[in-house]
Each structure stands twice: as structure tokens, then as C-alpha cells.
Amino acid sequence: MSKNKKQDNQYHNFEFLPTKYIENTLFRDSLIEKNILAIMISDESRQQMGIDYLTSDDFVSEEYKQLFSLISEKKKQTGIDKITFFNFYDISNDIETSPSLRNKFPLVTSSLLSDLSISFQNENNFNFYIEKLRELTKLRALEVFYEISLNSFKNKKDISWDFSLADFEKFVTEHNGSRINNSSFVSIGQATQEFQEKLSEIKAYNSIDKDTLLTDFNSIDYYVKGFKPGQLIVLAARPGVGKTALALNIASNISRLKPYDDSYVKNVAFISLEMPVNELIARYYSSLAKIDLWKIQNPRKLDDEEWFKLQGQFIIEEENSHLFFDDATTSRITDIIWKIKQLAKNLKDGLHFVVVDYLQLISGGPNASGNRQNEIALISRSLKTLALDLKIPIMALSQLSRSVENREDKSPQLHDLRESGAIEQDADIVIFLSRNTQKKSKNNNDSKDESSEYTLTKVSVAKNRNGQPGNSELIYEGRIVTFNDAPRDISINEE
């Protein structure tokens, strides 16, 4: 970068912020800086998160800036593929035994580290601290932008409105996100070549694009043609209709299907804010092994044949499973996004599909306004942005408003999506589930348990950005929490 380039953009890069602005700024909080570092030297996952989301320029206090730089440098030296945690003792030992480190980071002293080590912080506030620190960084940049612009206004008479406005818009664009997006334009020639290669591959193998994920439900795939990278899919229903069961079935199918060869691997993350992992696992194996869920939950009721069948399924899944569960203890969207990014980063073959259950249980965090509709809008937009960023489809489950039950026609509509029309706007695909009729189980037992019945469930693809909407049906077998295609023509009820 040339010298002129640096001067022209000194408020775009914190490395070039004039020292006097940093020293005199009002936008600093030494306590938050201290809290962040106290957590980073005591918690491994938070240490990596801090390095992923912050830079040394986010710290104003020189001693904290140096400590963060030291941790970042040590992590970088271990290599990308190694997970290493540098706690209080590691850092203290390095400082004591390395003269070069003491010279490079003279303010990282034993007393500083001791003070941080006895400063007990709530780790659950870590995301809030990061967001607050980055907000202060942006405000410092805005402060410098204002000072530089004011000097320009005083010294120049020929400043144009359009030039100043363009300069400010550029500043806002570059500082509005978590990280500057360095994406570039793609020429029509390059885009055409890549598109042609993809079409040729699909035609040659008489199959779909390998990046497209089939649900293995004909009644859904018929309309959506599989889920594609960057899509946000919303699966919505009233409570008790089976949206979690269907989402788990879809996640299981995508993680297990190998339509091309055994090397075809699709890793799937299922994040639940409603059910613990043990409950999800029980449902998962009930569906796979075709054993009643209530028996798996009460294993003394399993007969020998069912027990050995279940044990065999355990062995298969332990060796081949590509499905990952998380019963999120935090509901903040920033925490959820960070977890997903970390999993995608750590998996050898990457992450290919995510299910989040469900939208209304997620909070927007400290950046959200008091308006719940605006908060849900922030959450849905964040998930859509994440899907585009990771180039994977993300399915978000959602509740429907109670107004559905008060209408004569109880078929869900897009405006029934609870708490926000923004969900409809952000989603590429919206799928509704609703109940039609129930039929008794084929085994004619006298059980009064509704879960022993087959339930006809209407599936409505209400929005399909890249295809046609339409209706079809699935049969839900409650005793094994499993959906199957209804044995009838796919065009049934199609509009």
C-alpha cells in the first residue's frame, strides 16, 4: 500500500489512527477490556472466540493490548490445525523464561496476570463484552472520521456534498459489519464458465448438483428440488404438529444418505433450544431402529430382539454418523452463530446443513431493541447472512400465531409466521405443517396413546423462491416419531 493510500484512508484502518485521538478518546472501557482478557485466560473456547472476533486494535489500554497480542501470537505459532489453550500459568511461564517476550511485551507483568486470574467473571457475558468492545472501536473510528472531516471543511472551500456523502457512506459500509467483507465482483465470463461446468456434471451423471441436499421426502423434494447453498428454509407449525420430528428426520436423512458413493459425506448440525440432547437421541434411534419411543425412554420394556437391534444401531452410528447435536444453553444469536462457525471450521469435511429449533426461543442479545418483531427480524437476517457466508442451507423452525386456530380455514398462511413478517422476507423456502385426519394403527391394539396412530399431515410449500409452491401430504407415525411420504400421487392437493 502506498503512502498516499494510507493517508487517504487513515480512518478506514485502525493501524493508521492518529495517536492523539486514541489517547484522548471518550470511547474506551478498561473494565470491559479487563473482563474479556480475564475470561480468555481461564476458558479455552472463549479464548479462541476472542481471537476470532477481536484484534489488538480493539483494546485501548496498552497493557491489555499487549496481552491480547501475546496470546494471539502464541496461538498463531501453534498452527491452525492444533487447538492449544494458553492459561494464566502458561503465559506467566513464557514471560518469565523468555527475555525476547519480555522485551516485546514489557507491560505484560506477573502482577497484571495475577490481577486478571483472581478477577472472576461470568463467562456467559463474554459475547456481550465482545460486542460492546467492537462498538467502542467503531465509535472511535467515527470520532476520527469526524475530526479529519472537520479539518477538511475548515481548510477547503471547494468540498462538494456528493464527495463528502460518498466518503461517509464508504466509512459506514466498511465499519458496519463484524468483519469487512472482501468479496469481489465476478465477470459474466467467469460465472458462465462455472455454471456451464456445474450443468455438465449434473447432465453427465444424470443427477442433481452434489451441493444440493435432498430431504428424501418426495412430497418436499418434488417442489423444492433439494436444499441449496445459501438458502434459509423456515419450517413452521403450531405446537404439537411435529416440526421438530420432521426436522430431525430430514437432518438424519441428509447426514446418512450417500446418493453417489461411500465418499459422499454431509455433516449436519442440529441445535435445539427446546429439547436436551438425550431426548433428541432417543427420538433419533426410535426412528432409525423402528422401536417405540416410550420403550427407549423406559429400556426395561425392551424385549431381547429390540435390545439387540438397538445395540446394532448404536455401533453403526458411532462409526458412521455425521450428525452433531447441541442443546444450546445460551439463546443469543451471536453465541449460536459462533458455535456453528466453530463446528464448520473444525470438521475435516466442513459443515453442510444446519437446523435451529426454534426461532422464537432465540434472543437478539444486547444489540436488539425492545421491540420483539425487530429482534426476530435481526435473528432471521443473521441466519440468512450466515447461510450465505458458509455457503450452506440453514433450516430454522418457527411457531405460527394462534390466529390460525381461530379461523374457519385453518390452513397456515405466510402472515401467520409468529412475531415477524421479516421471516417471510428472509426465507427462500417456507414449509408449513398442519393436521388433517387421523387413522388407527394397523396393529389394531387397544392402546389409548395417540402416538400409536398414523397421522395424516398436510405439507404446504408456501414460499419457494426458485420454484413453485404447492401442497402434499406426509404420514406421521408418532410411536417412532417418523414421517413418511403418503402413498398417493405427489400432485394431491396441488394448487
N, C-alpha and C positions, 0 to 999 in steps of 0.2 A: 504494500500500500504506500502510495506516495505521501510526501509531507503535506502537500496541499489537500490530499484526500482526507487525511487525519484532521486537518483544521476545519475543513468544510463540514465534517460530521462529528465534531467533538462531543455533541450531546447525544449521539446515537451509540457511542461506545464508551462504557464507563471507565475504560482504561485511560481515556483522554479527558476525564472531567477535571477541571482546574482544582487544585488542592484547596484553595481558599473557600470554594463552595462546599466541599466535603467537611472541612473543619468547622465551618460556621452554620451548617445546616440545622434546621429545626426537625428535620425528618430522620430521626435516629432514635433507637431504643436499645440501650445497652443491656437492659434486663432481658429482653427477648433474645438478643444475641447470646447471652449467657445461658438462658434456658435451653436453647437449641443445642449448644455445644455440650451442656451437662447431660442431655439425653443421648446425644451422639456417641459419647464415650462410655455409655452404660448399656446401650441397646444396639444390637447388631443390625437389625433390619432398618431401624431409624437412621443409623449411620450411613447406610447405603442410600437411603431415601434422601438424606440431606445433601449428599454429594450429587445425586441425580438432579435435584431441583434447585440447588443454590450454587453460587460461585463466591469467591473471596470478596468480590466487589459488593456483595450484599451486606457485608459487615463493615461498620464504620470504626468501631473501637479497634485500634491497631493490634492489641494482644489477641483479640478474638479472631481477627482477620488472619493473623499468623498461625494460630492453632488450626483453623479450618484449612488453610493452605497446607500445613504439615500433614494433616490426616488425608487430604486429597492426594498429596504427593505419594505418601506411603501406599495408599490403595492402588494408585496407578502403577507403582513399581511391582506389585504382586502379580500383575497380568489380569487381563479381562476375564479369563476363564477360571480364575481362582477366587473363592469367596473368603476373605480374611477380615477379621474384626480386630480393630486396634482400640483396646480399652485403656483405662487410666494407667494401669501398670505398664502396658506396652509402650505407651507414649513417654512416660516418665523414664523408663529404662533407656529408650532411644536417646532422649535428651541428655541423660547423664553419661552415656557411653560414647556419644558421637560429638566431637568438637565442631565438625562441619555443620551439624544441625543446630547446635547452639549459636553458631555464628550467623546462620541463615535465619533462624527464628529466635532472636535474643529475648523476646518478650514472653515466650512460652517457658515459664519457670515452674519449679516444683510447687511453689505457693499458689500459683494460678491453677494448676491441675488439682491440687488438694482442695481448693475452694470449690471447684466445679464438682469434684467427686462427692462432696458432702452436701451438695445442693440437690435435694430430692425433688424431682419434677414429675408431674403427671404425664406419662408418655402419650396418653390419648389426646393431649393438647398439641402434639407435635405438628400436625398438619395446619392447625390454626396459627402456630408460631411461624411456620414457613410462609404461609400466605400473607401474614402481617409484615414479615421482613421484606418480602418481594414487593409488597405495596409501597413500603417506605423507599425502596430502591427506585421504583418508578417515580415516586413523588420527588426524589432528589434529582432525577433526570429532568423532570418537568421544571423544577426550580432553576436548574442550569439553563434549560432551553429559554425560560423566561428572561433570565439575566442577559444571556447572549443576544436574544432578540431585542431587548430593551436598549442595549448598547448600539445595536444596528440602527434602531429607529432614531436614536439621538444623533448619530453620526452621518446618516444618509437621508437625503431628501427625495431620492428617486425610487424608494421602495414601493413596489406595486402590491395591491391587495391580493391578486391571484398568486403571486410568487410566495407571499407570506402564508397564505392559506394552504398552498401545496406543501410548503415546508412543515407546517404544523400537522397536516394530515399524515405526512410521511412519519413524523415523530410518533403520533398516536398509534399508527399501524404497527410500527416496529416494537412498541412497548406494551401493547395491549394483551398479548398472549403470554403463556407460561414460558415459552421459548420462541425465538424468532424462527419462522418457517422459511427455510431456504429453498423451497421448491422453485422450479424454473418452468418456463413455457416449453411445450413440446411442439415441434413443427408438424404440419399435416402429413409431411412425407414420413417422418419417423413414426407417428401414430398409425398411419396407414400400414406401414410395414409390420408393426407389432400386431395389429388387428388381423392382417392377412395371415400371418403365421399361426395365430390362435385358431382362426377359422379352418385353416388347412389341417391342423392337428385334429380338430373335432371331426371333420369330414373323413379323414383317413381312418380313424379308429371307430367311426360310426357311434360316437358317444357325446356326452356333454363335456363342457370345459372342466378340466380337472380342478379348477379353483371353485367350481360350483358345487355346493353341498346339497345333496338330495336328502329329504326327510325320511324317505322310504314309506311315505303315506301317499298313495296315488291321488287321493282326494285333495291333497295340498299341492303336491308337485305338478299336477295337471295344470294348475293355474300359475303358480309362481316359478315353475321350471327350475326349482332349487334356489337356495340362498347364495348370494354372490358377494364378493369382497366389497366392503364399504357400506353395506346395507344395514339399516336399522329396522328390525322386524318387531312389531308390537303384537303380542298375543294377549287378548283381553277377554274377560268373562266376569260374571257375578260370582261371589264366593260359593264354593262347593260344586262348581260345574266341572272342574278337572283341568284347569290351566297348568298347574304345577305338574300333574301326572303326564299331560301331553308334552310339555316342555322337556320333562325327564326322558320320556320315550324318544323324542327327537334327538336329544343330546346323546342318548345311548346308541341310537341308530347311526348317527354321524360318526361317532367315535369307533364303532365296531365294523361298519361296512367297508369292504375292500372291493369296489366295483372293477378295478383294473388288475391289480396283482397284490401280493402279500406285502410289498414295499410301500403300498399306499397307506400313509399314516395321517390321521386327522386328530389333533389334540383339541379337547373341548373342556372349557371351564364352566362350572355350574355354581353360581354364587347365590346363596339363599339368605335372605334376611328374615325368613319366617320359620324355617324348619332346621333343626340341628342335623349334622352330617349323619348321625346314626339312623335317624328317621328316613333320610333320603336313601341311604344304603339299603335299608330294609325294603323300601319300595322298589329300588333298582333290582335287587335279587328276586323279589317276588315276581316281577315282570319277566326277568330272564329265565328263571327256573320254572315258571308257571306254578308256583306254590302260593297258597292263600297267604295274604299279608298277615292276617291275625295269627297264623301259625308261626311265622317267622318272628313275630313280636312275642309269642309265647312258645319258645322252642320245645318245651316238654310235650306239646301237642303234635310234634312232627313224628311221623312213623319212620321206620328204618329206610324205606325206599326214598322218601322225601329228604331225609337227613343226608344220605349218600349223594343224592342228586345235587343238593345244595353245596356239599363239600367239593364235589367235582367242579361246580360253577365257580367256587372261590379260587381254586387252583388256576383255572383258565383265565380269570380276570386279573389275578395277581401277576401273571406273566405277560398278558397282552393288553391290559386296559390303558386307554388313552383319555380317560375321563377324570377330571380333577374337581373336587368339591371344596367349597369354603362356606361355612356358616358364619357369615360376617358378624363380628362383634361390634363393628362400627358401621354406622349408616351414612356417613358423609360420602358424597360423590367423589371427592378428591381422594379419599382413602381407597375406595373401590377401584377407581381408575389406576391408582398406583399399584394395587395388588395385581390387576390384570396385566399391566405393563411389565411388572417384575416376572410374572409367570411366563409371559411371551418371551422375555429376554433370556430366561433360564432354561427353557425347553430346547432340546437339541434340534428338533424339527419345527420349532415355532408353535404358535397358537393359531387355531383355525376357526374357532367358533366359541361364542360366549353366551351364556344365559344368565340374566339377572332377575331374580324373583324377590320382590317386585317393586315397581316404580314408586308407589305411594309410601313405601317404607323408607325411602332414601331421603336424606336431608341435603340441602344445598350447602350447608356449612356457613361459616361466618360471612361469606360474600353475598349470601342470599338476602333478599329484602324480606320484610314481614309478610308480604303477600304470597300465599301458598301457590297460587297459579303461576306467578312469576318464578317461584322456586322450582316447580315441576318443569317449567319451560327451560330453565337453566340446566336441569338434570337431563332432560331428553336431548337437548342440544349437545351437552357434553358427551353423551353416549354416542350420538351420531358422529361427532368430531373424532371420537376415539376409534370408531369403526373405520372411518376414512384414513386415520393416521396409521392404524395397524394393518389396514387392508384386509379386514375380516368382517363377516357378518356378525351382528350382535342382536340377540333376541331379548327384549325387555317385556316382562309380564306386567299387566296393568289391570286394575279393577275398573268396573263400569259403575256409573252412578245408579242410585236407587230408582231413578226416574223410569228405567226400563221396566221395572216390575209394576209400575202404576199405569202403564199404557195398555190399551187393548191389544195392539200388536207388539208383542214382546221381543221382536227381532231387534238385536242391537244395531245402533246407527253410530256413525263416526262422532257425532256430537255427544254421545253417551260416555266417551272416554273421560274418566273422572279427573276433575280439577284443572284440566288444561286443554285448550284447543291446539297448543303448541305440539303436543304428542302427535296429533294427526298431521301437522305440518312437517315435522322432522322425519316421521316414519316413511320408509319406502314401501313397506308392506304392513297392512293391518289385518289381523285374523281374529274373528270373533267366534267364541263357542257359546252355544245355548242349547238347552234341553228340549227335546221333542217328546218322545214317548218312551216307556219302559216295557221290557218284555221279561218274563220269568226265565230263570236259568234253565238250561237244557236238562239238568240232572233232577229236576222235579223234587228237590228236598223241601222240607218244611221250615227251613231257616227263615226267620223274620228279618235277617240282616239285609239291608238294601244293597250292601256291597256284593251280595251273591247274585245280583241281577245284571243283565246286559242292558245298558242304557244307550239309546239312540241319541246321538249328539250332532247338532247342526253345526257345520263349519262354514263360516262366511268370510271369504276373502273380500273385505270391504274396500280396501285400497291396494292397488298393485301398480306401482309407478311404471314398471316395464312390461306390463301385461294386462290381461283382462280380469276384472273382478268376477266373482261367481260364488255359488253355494254348492255344497256337497255334504256328505254325512260320514261320520265315524261311529263305530260301536265301542262303547266303554265297558270293559269287564272289571267291575270295581273290586272283586275279590283278589285280583292280581294286578290292580292299578295299571291296566294296559288298554291302550286304544288300538283298534284295527280298522281297516277300511271296511265300509259296509258292503255286503255282497250284492251290489247293484251297479247299473251303468253310472259312469262318472258324471254324466250330464244331468243327473237327477237334480231337480230344483234349480238348475242353472238359469240365471237371468240374462 
